[in-house]
Amino acid sequence: MRWNISLSALLVAATLTGCATQVEKAPGALPIPQQWRNQVGPSSPVEAGWWRNFNDDNLNRLVSQALRNNLDILTARSRVDQYRAQLRGAEGDNLPTLNAGVSATHARALSSVSGQPYEYAVFQGLLQASYDVDIWGARSSSIDAATASLAAQQAAASAAELTVASSVASGYMTLVALDEQLRVTESTLASRANSLKLARRQYETGYTSKLEWVQSASEYQTAKAQIPVLQHQIAQQENALSILVGMNPREIARRREFEQVAPQTLPSLLPSELLQRRPDIVQAERLLLAADSSLAASRARLLPSLNLTASGTMQSSALHQLLDNPFRLWSIGGSVLAPILNREALTAQVDVSMASRNQALYSYEKVVRNAFSEVNNDLDAIERYQQQLVELQKQAQVVSEALRIARNRYQNGYASYLDELDAQRTLYSTQLNLVQVKNNLLQAQIDLYRALGGGWKKA
C-alpha cells in the first residue's frame, strides 16, 4: 500500500512538473492602418483575370499557358497533394487499431503421461483492437495542425500562381517596350541617314566643311550600334518568357504597337481587406494556427494517457472445426500511463513548439507589414510615373518642334549643323525615356495587382 501511494504521488509530481517550460508565449501586436499612407485606394474592384484588362490576346494566352505548365506552380500543387495526404494520415491515427491474423502450427512433442512422442496441430484465429483515448486532445490538435498546414500550402500554391501571372505580364510588357525602343532607334537611324546624305551633299558642293559631314556620320553609327544591343535584349526576354510559361526558348507572339498599351484602372481595396486577399498573408496566418495546434499537442503529451485493448481468439486442432466448434478466448483491458523519466524530453518538445509558434507569429507580422509597405510603394510609384510621363510627353513635343526649326535653319544656311545635331540627340533620348517611363508605370501597376493579392481565392 505504501508503494502504491508513493507511485501515485510520483505520477502527480511528474505531471505537474512536466508542465513547466522555459519559453514564454510571445503576445501578438499588429495594428492595422485605417487607410493607405497617401490615399484610401484606387477606384475599381479587383478582377480574378486582371491581366485581361490589357485587352491583349497574346498576353492572355501566355498567362493561361504559364498557369498550366510553370514548374514552380506544378511543384506547389504537388506539395498541396503531399499535405493533403498527411492530413489523411493524421485523421487515420485518431481511429482505433484493429489487427486480424490466422496461424497454423504442427509440432511433435513427448507425452507427459506415457513418455512417447506424438504429433499435434493447432489452428488459431486472432482479432485484436487497441485505442488510445484522446483525453487531453493531443491527436485532435495534431489534426488541427495538419489541417492548417494544408491550408497554408493551398495559399502558397495560390501565391505561386499570382507571382507567375504577374511575372508573365511584367515580362511581356518589357518585351513590348523593347520592341518600341527598337522601333524608335530604327526610326532615328533612318532620320540620321537622311541627315547624313544632306551633310555629304552640302560638303561635296562646298557649302559646308567636312567636319559637319563627319559629325553626321558619327551620329548615324551611334544609332546603328544600338540596334544589335536591343535585338539581343529582345531575344533574352523572349527566352525568359518561354521558360516561364513552360516552353523551350522560342519567339514570342506579341502586340507590336506599344502606343495601344494603356495603363489600367486600379483596384479598390482598404488595408484591412488585404489580410483576407493576399495569399502569402493567408499562408503565414495558417502556419501560425498550425504552430498553435502543434503547441497544444505537445503540451497534451505531458499528461497521462489512457489505452484500451481488446482481443479475441478462436483455436482448434482441426482446420475445418475452426469456425464450427473452436475454443473461444477473449480479453479486455486498459492502462493509464504517465511520463516520468522522459518528461524532460517532452518538456523540451513543448519549448521547441513554443519557440516555433513565436517564430510563426513574428513571421506573420513581418509579412503583413511588408504587404502594407509594398502597396504604399506601388501606389506612390504609379502616381510619380504618371506625373513624369505627362512631363516627358510635353518635352517630346517641344523637342520635336525644336528639331524641325533647327533642320530648316540648317538647310537654309541660318544655323550650323550642331543645332540640329543637339536637337536629334535630345529627341532620341526623350523618346527612349518615354518608352521606359511608360513601361515603369505598367510594371508598377502590375506589381500593385500582385501586392493586393490580385484576384486570389482559396484553392
JOZIUR-V620391 format. One record per pair of residues at least 4 apart in sequence whose ideal C-beta (glycine too) atoms are under 8 Angstrom apart, sorted by the first residue. I is the first residue (numbers start at 1). GAP is how many residues later the second one is. D is the distance in Angstrom with one decimal. If there is no record, write none. Layout:
# JOZIUR-V620391
[[I:GAP:D] [I:GAP:D]]
This chain:
# JOZIUR-V620391
[[1:4:6.6] [2:4:6.4] [3:4:6.2] [4:4:6.4] [5:4:6.4] [6:4:6.3] [7:4:6.5] [8:4:6.5] [9:4:6.1] [10:4:6.1] [10:330:6.8] [11:4:6.3] [11:293:7.0] [11:327:4.6] [11:329:7.2] [12:4:6.3] [13:4:5.9] [14:4:5.9] [14:324:6.3] [14:325:6.7] [14:326:4.8] [14:329:5.5] [15:4:7.2] [15:287:6.8] [15:288:6.1] [15:289:6.6] [15:323:5.8] [15:324:8.0] [17:326:6.8] [18:284:4.2] [18:321:6.4] [18:325:4.1] [18:328:6.1] [18:329:5.5] [19:280:7.2] [19:283:5.8] [20:327:7.1] [21:326:5.9] [21:329:4.9] [21:330:5.1] [21:333:6.3] [22:329:5.7] [23:327:8.0] [23:328:4.4] [23:331:4.1] [23:332:5.3] [23:335:7.4] [24:330:7.6] [25:329:6.2] [25:332:7.2] [25:333:7.1] [26:331:7.9] [26:332:4.2] [26:335:5.6] [26:336:7.3] [28:333:5.7] [28:337:7.4] [29:336:7.8] [30:334:7.7] [30:335:5.1] [30:338:6.1] [30:339:8.0] [32:239:6.1] [32:240:5.3] [32:243:7.3] [33:4:7.8] [33:238:4.7] [33:339:6.4] [34:236:8.0] [34:237:7.0] [34:238:8.0] [35:4:7.4] [35:5:4.8] [35:6:7.8] [35:235:7.2] [35:236:6.6] [36:4:6.4] [36:5:6.0] [36:235:6.3] [36:336:8.0] [36:339:6.5] [36:340:5.7] [36:343:6.1] [37:339:4.5] [37:342:7.9] [37:343:7.8] [38:338:6.9] [38:341:6.0] [38:342:6.1] [38:345:7.3] [39:340:6.8] [40:230:7.0] [41:225:7.8] [41:226:7.6] [41:227:5.3] [41:228:5.2] [41:229:6.5] [41:338:7.8] [42:223:7.2] [42:224:3.0] [42:225:5.8] [42:226:5.7] [42:227:7.9] [42:337:7.7] [43:222:6.6] [43:223:6.7] [43:225:5.6] [44:221:4.7] [44:222:6.8] [44:223:6.2] [44:224:5.8] [45:222:6.3] [45:223:6.0] [46:4:6.5] [46:221:3.8] [46:222:7.6] [46:223:6.7] [46:231:7.5] [46:403:7.3] [46:406:6.2] [46:407:7.5] [46:408:6.7] [46:409:5.7] [47:5:7.4] [47:6:7.0] [47:220:7.9] [47:408:5.5] [48:406:7.5] [48:407:3.0] [48:409:7.2] [49:11:7.8] [49:406:6.6] [50:214:7.7] [50:217:7.4] [50:399:5.0] [50:404:5.8] [50:405:5.9] [51:8:6.0] [51:9:6.8] [51:12:5.3] [51:114:6.3] [51:117:7.8] [51:118:4.8] [51:395:8.0] [52:8:5.7] [53:211:4.9] [53:212:7.5] [54:5:5.8] [54:115:7.6] [54:207:6.6] [54:208:7.9] [54:210:6.8] [56:4:6.6] [56:116:7.8] [56:199:5.4] [56:205:7.5] [57:4:6.2] [58:4:6.5] [58:114:7.5] [58:194:7.8] [58:195:5.1] [58:196:5.0] [58:197:6.1] [59:4:6.4] [59:109:7.6] [59:110:6.4] [59:113:5.1] [59:195:7.9] [59:196:7.8] [60:4:6.3] [61:4:6.3] [61:192:7.9] [62:4:6.3] [62:106:5.3] [62:110:6.1] [62:179:6.9] [62:183:5.4] [62:190:7.4] [63:4:6.4] [63:102:5.2] [63:105:5.0] [63:106:6.7] [64:4:6.7] [65:4:5.9] [65:180:4.6] [65:181:6.6] [65:182:7.6] [66:4:4.7] [66:7:7.6] [66:98:5.2] [66:99:6.9] [66:102:4.9] [66:178:5.9] [66:179:4.1] [66:180:6.7] [67:6:6.4] [67:94:5.9] [67:97:6.8] [67:98:6.6] [68:178:7.3] [69:5:7.5] [69:176:6.3] [69:177:2.7] [69:178:7.6] [70:4:6.8] [70:90:7.9] [70:94:4.9] [70:174:6.5] [70:175:6.7] [70:176:5.5] [71:4:6.1] [71:175:6.9] [72:4:6.4] [72:88:5.3] [72:91:7.8] [72:92:6.4] [73:4:6.3] [73:84:7.2] [73:87:5.0] [73:88:5.7] [73:91:5.7] [74:4:6.3] [75:4:6.5] [75:85:7.9] [76:4:6.8] [76:77:7.5] [76:80:5.7] [76:81:4.0] [76:83:7.9] [76:84:4.2] [76:85:7.9] [77:4:7.0] [77:80:5.4] [78:4:6.6] [79:4:6.6] [79:74:5.4] [79:77:7.2] [79:78:7.3] [80:4:6.2] [80:70:7.2] [80:73:4.8] [80:74:5.6] [80:76:8.0] [80:77:5.3] [80:379:6.8] [81:4:6.5] [82:4:6.6] [82:71:7.8] [83:4:6.5] [83:63:7.4] [83:66:5.5] [83:67:4.4] [83:70:4.5] [84:4:6.8] [84:66:5.7] [85:4:6.5] [86:4:6.5] [86:60:5.6] [86:63:7.3] [86:64:7.6] [87:4:6.4] [87:56:7.4] [87:59:4.3] [87:60:6.0] [87:62:7.7] [87:63:5.1] [88:4:6.2] [89:4:6.7] [89:57:7.9] [90:4:7.4] [90:49:7.6] [90:52:5.4] [90:53:4.8] [90:55:7.8] [90:56:4.1] [91:4:7.9] [91:52:5.8] [91:55:7.8] [93:46:6.1] [93:49:7.5] [94:40:6.8] [94:45:4.9] [94:46:7.2] [94:49:6.4] [96:33:5.6] [96:34:6.6] [96:35:3.9] [97:32:6.8] [97:33:4.9] [97:34:7.2] [98:29:7.5] [98:30:7.5] [98:31:5.0] [99:27:7.7] [99:28:7.5] [99:29:4.8] [99:30:7.7] [100:25:7.8] [100:26:6.8] [100:27:5.2] [100:28:7.8] [101:24:7.5] [101:25:4.7] [102:21:7.7] [102:22:7.1] [102:23:5.3] [102:24:7.4] [103:20:7.6] [103:21:4.9] [103:23:7.2] [104:17:7.2] [104:18:7.4] [104:19:5.3] [104:20:7.7] [104:215:7.4] [105:16:6.8] [105:17:4.5] [105:18:7.9] [105:19:7.7] [106:13:7.0] [106:14:7.6] [106:15:4.8] [107:12:7.1] [107:13:6.2] [107:14:7.9] [107:15:7.9] [108:9:5.8] [108:10:7.3] [108:11:5.0] [109:8:7.0] [109:9:6.5] [109:10:7.9] [109:11:7.0] [110:5:6.3] [110:6:7.2] [110:7:5.6] [110:8:7.8] [111:4:6.2] [111:5:5.4] [111:6:7.5] [111:7:5.6] [120:197:6.6] [121:196:5.8] [121:197:7.3] [122:193:6.4] [122:194:7.8] [122:195:6.3] [123:192:7.1] [123:193:5.3] [123:194:7.3] [123:195:7.1] [123:196:5.0] [123:199:5.0] [124:189:6.2] [124:190:7.0] [124:191:4.7] [125:188:6.9] [125:189:4.3] [125:190:7.8] [125:197:6.2] [125:201:7.6] [126:185:7.0] [126:186:7.6] [126:187:5.4] [127:184:6.8] [127:185:4.9] [127:186:7.8] [128:181:7.4] [128:182:7.4] [128:183:4.2] [128:184:7.8] [129:180:7.0] [129:181:4.8] [129:182:7.3] [130:177:6.7] [130:178:7.1] [130:179:4.8] [130:180:7.8] [131:176:7.2] [131:177:4.9] [131:178:7.8] [132:7:7.7] [132:173:5.9] [132:174:7.2] [132:175:5.2] [132:176:8.0] [133:172:7.6] [133:173:4.2] [133:174:7.3] [133:175:6.5] [134:4:6.2] [134:5:4.6] [134:6:5.9] [135:168:7.3] [135:169:7.9] [135:170:7.2] [135:171:5.8] [136:163:8.0] [136:164:3.8] [136:167:4.8] [137:4:5.3] [137:159:6.7] [137:160:7.8] [137:163:5.6] [138:4:6.6] [138:158:8.0] [138:159:4.9] [138:162:3.6] [138:163:5.5] [139:4:6.5] [139:158:7.6] [140:4:6.5] [141:4:6.4] [141:152:4.7] [141:153:7.3] [141:155:4.1] [141:156:3.9] [141:159:6.4] [142:4:6.4] [142:151:7.2] [142:152:7.5] [142:155:4.8] [143:4:6.3] [144:4:6.4] [144:145:7.6] [144:146:7.8] [144:149:3.9] [144:152:7.8] [145:4:6.2] [145:145:4.6] [145:146:7.8] [145:148:3.7] [145:149:4.6] [145:152:6.6] [146:4:6.4] [146:144:7.7] [147:4:6.6] [148:4:6.4] [148:138:4.8] [148:139:7.3] [148:141:4.0] [148:142:3.7] [148:145:6.2] [149:4:6.6] [149:137:7.2] [149:138:7.3] [149:141:4.6] [150:4:6.5] [151:4:6.5] [151:131:7.7] [151:135:4.3] [151:138:8.0] [151:307:7.9] [152:4:6.4] [152:130:7.9] [152:131:4.8] [152:132:7.9] [152:134:3.7] [152:135:4.8] [152:138:6.5] [153:4:6.5] [153:130:7.9] [154:4:6.7] [154:304:6.4] [154:305:4.2] [155:4:6.3] [155:124:4.5] [155:125:7.3] [155:127:4.1] [155:128:3.8] [155:131:6.2] [155:303:7.6] [155:304:7.8] [156:4:6.5] [156:123:7.2] [156:124:7.8] [156:127:5.1] [157:4:6.6] [157:302:5.4] [158:4:6.3] [158:121:4.1] [158:124:7.8] [158:298:5.2] [158:299:7.6] [158:300:7.2] [158:301:5.6] [159:4:6.2] [159:120:3.9] [159:121:5.0] [159:124:6.4] [159:297:7.9] [160:4:6.2] [161:4:6.2] [162:4:6.3] [162:117:6.1] [162:288:6.0] [162:291:6.9] [162:292:4.8] [162:294:5.8] [163:4:6.1] [163:287:6.8] [164:4:6.3] [164:80:6.9] [165:4:6.5] [165:289:6.9] [166:4:6.0] [166:280:5.6] [166:281:6.9] [166:283:6.6] [166:284:4.0] [166:288:7.3] [167:4:6.1] [167:77:6.0] [168:4:6.1] [168:73:6.9] [168:76:5.8] [168:77:6.4] [169:4:6.5] [169:277:4.9] [170:4:6.5] [170:273:5.6] [170:276:5.1] [170:277:7.4] [171:4:6.3] [171:66:6.3] [171:69:6.0] [171:70:4.8] [171:73:6.4] [172:4:6.5] [172:69:6.6] [172:80:7.7] [172:82:6.6] [173:4:6.2] [173:88:7.0] [173:266:6.0] [173:269:4.7] [173:270:6.5] [173:273:7.0] [174:4:6.4] [174:63:5.9] [174:265:6.4] [174:269:7.5] [175:4:6.7] [175:59:6.7] [175:62:4.5] [175:63:6.6] [175:66:6.5] [175:77:6.4] [175:79:6.0] [176:4:6.6] [176:78:5.9] [176:79:5.9] [176:80:7.8] [176:82:5.4] [176:85:6.3] [177:4:6.5] [177:81:6.3] [177:258:5.5] [177:259:7.2] [177:261:7.3] [177:262:3.8] [177:265:8.0] [178:4:6.4] [178:52:6.2] [178:55:5.5] [178:56:4.9] [178:59:6.1] [179:4:6.4] [179:55:6.7] [179:75:7.3] [179:77:6.2] [179:79:6.8] [180:4:6.4] [180:78:3.6] [180:255:4.8] [181:4:6.3] [181:49:5.7] [181:251:6.0] [181:254:5.3] [181:255:7.8] [182:4:6.2] [182:45:6.9] [182:48:4.5] [182:49:6.9] [182:52:6.8] [183:4:6.3] [183:75:7.9] [184:4:6.2] [184:244:7.3] [184:247:4.7] [184:248:6.2] [184:251:6.6] [185:4:6.2] [185:38:6.0] [185:41:5.1] [185:42:5.9] [185:45:6.2] [185:243:7.8] [185:247:8.0] [186:4:6.6] [186:41:6.8] [187:4:6.5] [188:4:6.2] [188:35:5.1] [188:236:7.5] [188:239:7.9] [188:240:4.8] [188:243:7.6] [189:4:6.3] [189:31:7.0] [189:34:4.5] [189:35:5.6] [189:38:7.1] [190:4:7.0] [191:4:6.6] [191:233:7.2] [192:4:6.1] [192:24:7.1] [192:27:5.4] [192:28:4.4] [192:31:5.5] [192:232:6.7] [193:4:6.7] [193:27:6.2] [194:4:6.5] [195:4:6.2] [195:21:5.3] [195:24:7.6] [195:25:7.6] [195:212:7.9] [195:225:7.0] [195:229:7.2] [196:4:6.3] [196:17:7.7] [196:20:4.7] [196:21:5.8] [196:24:4.9] [197:4:6.3] [198:4:6.3] [198:18:7.9] [198:213:7.2] [199:4:6.3] [199:9:6.9] [199:13:5.3] [199:14:4.5] [199:16:7.7] [199:17:3.9] [199:18:7.8] [199:218:6.5] [200:4:6.2] [200:13:5.4] [200:16:7.8] [201:4:6.3] [202:5:4.1] [202:6:4.5] [202:10:7.5] [202:11:7.8] [203:4:7.4] [203:5:5.5] [203:6:7.0] [203:7:5.6] [203:9:6.9] [203:10:4.2] [207:206:7.6] [208:4:4.7] [208:5:7.2] [208:209:6.9] [209:4:7.8] [210:4:6.0] [211:4:6.3] [212:4:6.4] [212:204:7.4] [212:205:4.1] [213:4:6.5] [214:4:6.4] [215:4:6.7] [215:202:6.4] [215:203:7.7] [215:206:6.1] [216:4:6.4] [216:201:6.8] [216:205:7.4] [217:4:6.4] [218:4:6.4] [219:4:6.7] [219:202:6.3] [219:205:6.6] [219:206:7.4] [220:4:6.3] [221:4:6.2] [222:4:7.3] [223:4:7.8] [223:205:7.2] [225:4:7.4] [226:4:6.1] [227:4:6.2] [228:4:6.3] [229:4:6.6] [230:4:6.3] [231:4:6.6] [232:4:6.4] [233:4:6.3] [234:4:6.4] [235:4:6.4] [236:4:6.4] [237:4:6.3] [238:4:6.3] [238:11:7.1] [238:12:7.1] [238:13:5.9] [238:14:4.7] [239:4:6.6] [239:10:4.1] [240:4:6.3] [241:4:6.4] [241:11:5.3] [242:5:4.5] [242:6:6.4] [242:7:4.8] [242:8:5.3] [242:10:6.8] [243:4:7.4] [243:6:7.0] [255:5:6.7] [255:6:6.9] [257:4:7.7] [258:177:6.7] [258:180:7.5] [261:177:7.8] [261:181:6.8] [263:123:7.6] [263:175:7.9] [263:178:5.6] [263:179:6.3] [263:182:5.9] [264:181:5.7] [266:116:7.1] [266:179:6.7] [266:182:6.5] [267:181:7.7] [267:182:6.9] [267:185:5.7] [269:4:5.2] [269:5:6.4] [269:8:7.1] [269:183:5.4] [270:4:7.8] [271:101:6.3] [271:104:7.8] [273:4:5.9] [274:4:5.5] [274:7:7.0] [274:97:5.8] [274:98:7.1] [274:101:6.9] [274:178:6.7] [274:179:6.8] [275:6:5.6] [275:10:7.8] [275:93:6.8] [276:6:7.3] [277:175:6.5] [277:176:3.6] [277:179:5.9] [278:4:7.0] [278:93:5.5] [278:173:7.6] [278:174:7.0] [278:175:3.8] [278:178:7.0] [279:4:6.1] [279:174:6.3] [279:177:5.1] [280:4:6.4] [280:87:5.6] [280:91:7.4] [281:4:6.3] [281:83:7.7] [281:86:5.6] [281:87:5.8] [281:90:5.9] [281:172:7.9] [282:4:6.3] [282:176:8.0] [283:4:6.4] [284:4:6.5] [284:76:7.4] [284:79:5.6] [284:80:4.1] [284:83:4.4] [284:84:7.5] [285:4:6.6] [285:79:6.0] [286:4:6.3] [287:4:6.4] [287:73:5.1] [287:76:7.2] [287:77:7.4] [288:4:6.5] [288:69:7.3] [288:72:4.3] [288:73:5.8] [288:75:7.9] [288:76:5.0] [289:4:6.5] [290:4:6.3] [290:70:7.6] [291:4:6.4] [291:62:7.2] [291:65:5.2] [291:66:3.9] [291:68:7.8] [291:69:4.1] [291:70:7.8] [292:4:6.6] [292:65:5.9] [293:4:6.5] [294:4:6.4] [294:59:5.1] [294:62:7.0] [294:63:7.4] [295:4:6.5] [295:55:7.2] [295:58:4.2] [295:59:5.8] [295:61:7.8] [295:62:5.0] [296:4:6.4] [297:4:6.8] [297:56:7.7] [298:4:7.8] [298:48:7.5] [298:51:5.0] [298:52:4.6] [298:54:7.6] [298:55:4.2] [299:4:7.9] [299:51:5.6] [299:54:8.0] [301:38:7.6] [301:45:5.6] [301:48:7.3] [302:37:6.6] [302:41:6.9] [302:44:5.2] [302:45:6.9] [302:48:6.8] [303:35:7.5] [304:32:5.4] [304:33:6.4] [304:34:3.9] [305:31:7.3] [305:32:5.3] [305:33:7.6] [306:28:6.7] [306:29:7.5] [306:30:5.5] [307:27:6.6] [307:28:5.0] [307:29:7.9] [307:30:6.9] [308:25:7.6] [308:26:4.8] [309:22:7.8] [309:23:7.4] [309:24:5.1] [309:25:7.1] [309:26:7.8] [310:20:7.5] [310:21:7.1] [310:22:4.8] [310:23:7.6] [311:19:6.6] [311:20:5.2] [312:16:7.2] [312:17:7.1] [312:18:4.4] [312:19:8.0] [313:14:8.0] [313:15:7.4] [313:16:4.3] [313:17:7.1] [314:8:6.0] [314:9:7.5] [314:12:4.0] [314:13:7.1] [314:14:5.8] [314:15:7.8] [315:7:7.9] [315:11:5.8] [315:12:4.5] [315:14:6.8] [316:5:4.4] [316:6:4.6] [316:9:7.1] [316:10:4.4] [316:11:6.7] [317:4:7.3] [318:4:7.5] [320:4:6.9] [321:4:5.1] [321:5:6.5] [322:4:5.3] [339:4:4.9] [339:7:5.6] [342:4:6.1] [343:4:5.9] [344:4:6.3] [345:4:6.6] [346:4:6.8] [347:4:6.7] [348:4:6.4] [349:4:6.4] [350:4:6.2] [351:4:6.3] [352:4:6.3] [353:4:6.3] [354:4:6.5] [355:4:6.4] [356:4:6.4] [357:4:6.5] [358:4:6.5] [359:4:6.1] [360:4:6.3] [361:4:6.6] [362:4:6.3] [363:4:6.3] [364:4:6.5] [365:4:6.3] [366:4:6.1] [367:4:6.3] [368:4:6.8] [369:4:6.4] [370:4:6.2] [371:4:6.6] [371:80:6.7] [372:4:6.4] [373:4:6.1] [374:4:6.3] [374:73:7.6] [374:77:4.2] [375:4:6.3] [375:73:6.8] [375:76:4.7] [375:77:6.3] [376:4:6.3] [377:4:6.1] [378:4:6.3] [378:66:5.4] [378:67:7.8] [378:69:5.2] [378:70:3.9] [378:73:5.4] [379:4:6.6] [379:69:6.8] [380:4:6.3] [381:4:6.0] [381:59:7.6] [381:63:4.1] [381:66:8.0] [382:4:6.3] [382:59:6.5] [382:62:4.8] [382:63:6.0] [382:66:6.6] [383:4:6.7] [384:4:6.2] [385:4:6.1] [385:52:5.9] [385:55:5.2] [385:56:4.0] [385:59:5.9] [386:4:6.7] [386:55:6.3] [387:4:6.7] [388:4:6.2] [388:49:5.2] [389:4:6.4] [389:45:7.3] [389:48:5.1] [389:49:6.0] [389:52:6.1] [390:4:6.8] [391:4:6.3] [392:4:6.3] [392:38:6.4] [392:41:5.7] [392:42:4.9] [392:45:5.8] [393:4:6.9] [393:41:6.8] [394:4:6.5] [395:4:6.0] [395:35:5.4] [396:4:6.2] [396:31:7.2] [396:34:5.0] [396:35:6.4] [396:38:6.0] [397:4:6.7] [398:4:6.3] [399:4:6.4] [399:24:6.6] [399:27:5.0] [399:28:4.6] [399:31:5.3] [400:4:6.6] [400:27:6.1] [401:4:6.5] [402:4:6.1] [402:21:4.9] [402:24:7.4] [402:25:8.0] [403:4:6.1] [403:17:6.9] [403:20:3.9] [403:21:6.3] [403:23:7.9] [403:24:5.4] [404:4:6.5] [405:4:6.3] [406:4:6.2] [406:9:6.3] [406:13:4.3] [406:14:4.3] [406:16:7.6] [406:17:4.5] [407:4:6.2] [407:13:5.2] [407:16:7.7] [408:4:6.2] [409:5:4.2] [409:6:3.8] [409:10:6.7] [410:4:7.6] [410:5:5.3] [410:6:7.0] [410:7:5.6] [410:9:6.6] [410:10:4.8] [415:4:4.6] [415:5:7.5] [417:4:5.8] [418:4:6.2] [419:4:6.6] [420:4:6.3] [421:4:6.6] [422:4:6.4] [423:4:6.2] [424:4:6.3] [425:4:6.3] [426:4:6.1] [427:4:6.2] [428:4:6.6] [429:4:6.2] [430:4:6.4] [431:4:6.8] [432:4:6.3] [433:4:6.0] [434:4:6.3] [435:4:6.3] [436:4:6.3] [437:4:6.5] [438:4:6.6] [439:4:6.2] [440:4:6.3] [441:4:6.6] [442:4:6.4] [443:4:6.2] [444:4:6.4] [445:4:6.9] [446:4:6.7] [447:4:6.1] [448:4:6.1] [449:5:5.1] [450:4:6.2]]
